[in-house]
Amino acid sequence: VEGRFSKLFNYVSKVNASKAGPFDVVFAVGRFFGDPGAPSELAAFLDGTEKAALPLYFIAGEEAAGTTGPIDGLEEGGELCENITYLGRWGKQMLHGLSVCYLSGVYDAAKYSVLGNASSEGGASAAQFTPAYTEEHVEELLIAADAYRQDRGFDVLLTSEWGEGFDNLLAAEDQFTLSAKDRSKQLRRPPSAAVGRLGRELSPRYHFAGGQYSSVQLPVYKNSCATTRFYGLGSTDTVKCKAFGIGVNKKAAVPGVPSPSEVAARATASDNPYTSSRKVAVAYMNKGGAEGK
């Protein structure tokens, strides 16, 4: 969203009134707040001047310092105003008939495994949101999402990063890199090793991931008990974003238990990209050198 709340809800209202609608809920992934010092479009929603067209549930991403006031102190999430709710750092909830797992923030290798880093960073107050999640957050999410039961899944996984390995099955001409001149193939940041682990060990029906410039939709691929549809989403300002608005089929049978048709779909699904051998050698390059695999 990156602070463009008016644009977001204008889009939501338009789509909801179209033949594609109506919808029950909106999920937002990636960076949620705008740049420091920029006029806050969110303020009009917080004070009741504007109202969100549909219930919006969001996770945070690589948020800039000084922009996260509305969610500071809300480690477990909370409602900011009518129809706008922060889900929290990590967790699993039932929302409008969907089982939803989520992880806010971004991967930072230097902070990921540091003990005692779960709530603070660089001397910041424990009440202040900090972008870097930790290994503890990921482990807790894996437990909540039944990662250790191969016969159990859930409906939706929300992350603010694409997972390391998402592109393992992509052809050479479809690869994304940090140094690509074409914005539609340029990565804003390297894919996350931690989200790659979630991709290997969890079994969502849908995985929505933000944080990049452009978008990608992977072929339906196998998880441990059925199949996953992955949508890497670009920002609301990305002209070539192909997957900004996507409907989720709510016709799940028992929450967490794949239907016979979903299990049968594994026979024709692609291999899981996070457990597959790489087709094309890629080194994610930036000014600091390789972030390679």
C-alpha positions, 0 to 999 in steps of 0.5 A: 500500500505504501501509504496510498490508502485513498488509491487502495480503497477507490480500487477496492470500491470499484472492483467490489461493485464490478462483476467480479464482486462482491467481496467479503474482506481485503488483505494487504501485504508488503510495506503498509505505511508511507514515507517519513514526513509525507502527508498521512492519508491514513489519518482521515480513516483513523479520525472517521472522516473516511471509511474503508469500503471493506474490512481490511486486514494488513501485515507490516513490511519494511516500514520506515522509521517514524511511520509506524505510530498506529501499530506501535505497541500492537505486537499481537495486532489490533483494530486501528479504526472501523474496517482497518485491522493490523494482524500483528507480528505473526499468528493464525486467525479465522477471518471471514471463514478463512484460516489465515497465517501471517508474518509481518516484517522482513528478513535480516540475517544479522538479527534473525537468530539473535536472542532477545531480539524478538521485540526490540532492535537497535535500542528501540523501545519494545513497544515500537514496531521494528521491521526485522522478525526473528527465528523465534517468530518463525518457529512459533508460526510454524507450530501455530500453522501445524507445519509438523502435521503433513495432513493439515493445511490452511487457507491463506499465508500472508508475508511481506517478502517473497521466499528464497527459491520462489523462482527455482522453476522459472525459465532464464527469461523469467528470472528476477534480479536486483540489477535488472534494468526492466522494473518488471523483473527487478527485485527491491530486496533479495528473497527471504530465506525464512519465507522460503522455509515457510514455503517448504514446511507449510501447506496454504491453499494461497500464499500472497507475498508483497514487498517487490516492485512488480508481480509474479504468479507461479504455477500451482505447486505441491505442498505436503498435503495438497497444492498452493497458489502463489501470488507475488504482489507489486505495489499499488503504484506498479503499472505492470502489476498483474495480480493486485486484486485476486479473489480467494475461493472460500469453498473449503470443506473443513478448515485445515483439511484439503478436499479430495479434489484438492488432494487429487490436484497434486498429480498435475501440480508443479513441484514445490519450488522451495524444495526443487533443484534450480533450473537456472543459476542466479546470483542476486546482485546489488551494489554491495555484491552478490546475495547469491544462492 
